[in-house]
């Protein structure tokens, strides 16, 4: 099967693999490298990763569908990931998520029609001391309330 993986990504994956004693141990960084290329992981990307690492395609699919950091379809230009774990939930994450649903007109797992925003709820972002928090793409924002969230959205627009 032909996989459309650019040579620069293949070289990066080979570099990643050189740091692991067992190829399959490099699954997460290999998937990250593939996703960085397109912004999501296609079925073909998953198959290529399985072939490259010598693992069953089902194992790759399990990992891709388990971790919220991997996407199976393109995300909007601004991917908002709201933490809903205990610390964030106790400090208002549900209200922020509800506010975003209404303001953006999308639910978790959806992308706005104009492609500007995607919304996800995630189990933990690792910033419990700044609850409630979210990430926009790779940027972290903490200690949010509706006013701060609205200001952030205005900056993104």
Buried (B, 14 or more C-beta within 10 A) or exposed (E): EEBEBEEEBBEBBEEBBEEBEEBBEBBEBBBBBBBEBBEBBBEBBBBBBBEBBEBEBEBBBEBBEEEEEBBBEBBBBBBBBBBBBEBBBEBBBBBBBEBBBEBBEBEBEBBBEEEEBBBBBBEBBEBBEBBBBBBBEEEBBBEBEBEEBEEBBEEEE
